[in-house]
Amino acid sequence: MTVPGFAADRPVYLDGAVPLDGLFNALMEVASEVWVLRDRFAVLEELLDERGEITREDLELHRPGPELRERLAADRARFLERLMESVAAR
């Protein structure tokens, strides 16, 4: 899908009139929330694989093991790298 007035390969949405610090702060807030959800889903999936069924308390009290912690750390680093590459792209 293309949006009229924007190049499909490198769209430009802002003309500089928008305060970018505020926009960047909003982006980081959304990214933080997305990461919390991804992290929580990973724990949920791990518990479901282990137990087949869980309660909310199980989810709240579970502490991921070293393997999941390492995977999440690597996933988080890739997520932030992609995010920052998008911010820095010109």
C-alpha positions as CSV (number, residue, x, y, z in Angstrom):
1,M,0.0,0.0,0.0
2,T,1.3,3.4,-0.8
3,V,0.2,6.7,0.7
4,P,-0.1,9.6,-1.7
5,G,2.8,12.0,-1.3
6,F,5.1,9.5,0.4
7,A,7.8,7.4,-1.2
8,A,7.2,3.7,-0.6
9,D,10.8,2.9,0.2
10,R,11.5,5.9,2.5
11,P,8.4,7.7,3.6
12,V,8.7,11.1,5.3
13,Y,5.9,11.8,7.7
14,L,7.0,15.0,9.4
15,D,8.3,18.3,8.0
16,G,10.2,19.4,11.1
17,A,7.3,21.4,12.6
18,V,6.6,18.7,15.2
19,P,8.8,18.7,18.4
20,L,10.8,15.6,17.9
21,D,11.8,15.1,21.5
22,G,8.2,14.7,22.5
23,L,7.6,12.3,19.6
24,F,10.7,10.3,20.5
25,N,9.6,10.1,24.2
26,A,6.2,8.8,23.1
27,L,7.9,6.2,20.8
28,M,10.1,5.0,23.7
29,E,7.0,4.7,26.0
30,V,5.2,2.6,23.4
31,A,8.3,0.5,22.8
32,S,8.6,-0.1,26.5
33,E,5.0,-1.3,26.7
34,V,5.5,-3.5,23.6
35,W,8.6,-5.1,25.3
36,V,6.7,-5.7,28.5
37,L,4.0,-7.6,26.5
38,R,6.6,-9.6,24.6
39,D,8.4,-10.5,27.8
40,R,5.1,-11.5,29.5
41,F,4.0,-13.6,26.6
42,A,7.4,-15.5,26.6
43,V,6.9,-16.3,30.3
44,L,3.3,-17.3,29.6
45,E,4.3,-19.6,26.7
46,E,7.1,-21.2,28.9
47,L,4.6,-21.9,31.7
48,L,2.0,-23.3,29.4
49,D,4.6,-25.6,27.8
50,E,5.7,-26.8,31.2
51,R,2.3,-27.1,32.9
52,G,-0.4,-27.1,30.3
53,E,-2.5,-24.7,32.4
54,I,-1.7,-21.8,34.7
55,T,-3.3,-19.2,36.9
56,R,-2.6,-15.5,37.0
57,E,-0.7,-16.1,40.2
58,D,1.6,-18.6,38.4
59,L,2.4,-16.0,35.9
60,E,3.0,-13.3,38.4
61,L,5.3,-15.4,40.6
62,H,7.2,-17.2,37.9
63,R,10.9,-16.4,37.5
64,P,12.3,-17.3,34.1
65,G,15.3,-19.7,34.1
66,P,18.7,-18.8,32.7
67,E,17.9,-20.0,29.1
68,L,14.7,-17.9,28.8
69,R,16.5,-14.9,30.4
70,E,19.3,-15.1,27.9
71,R,16.9,-15.4,25.0
72,L,14.9,-12.5,26.2
73,A,18.0,-10.4,26.6
74,A,19.1,-11.2,23.1
75,D,15.6,-10.4,21.7
76,R,15.5,-7.1,23.7
77,A,18.9,-6.1,22.2
78,R,17.7,-6.8,18.7
79,F,14.4,-5.0,19.3
80,L,16.2,-1.9,20.6
81,E,18.7,-2.1,17.7
82,R,15.9,-2.1,15.1
83,L,14.1,0.7,16.9
84,M,17.2,2.9,17.1
85,E,18.1,2.2,13.5
86,S,14.7,3.4,12.5
87,V,15.1,6.6,14.6
88,A,18.6,7.3,13.2
89,A,17.7,6.6,9.5
90,R,17.7,9.6,7.3
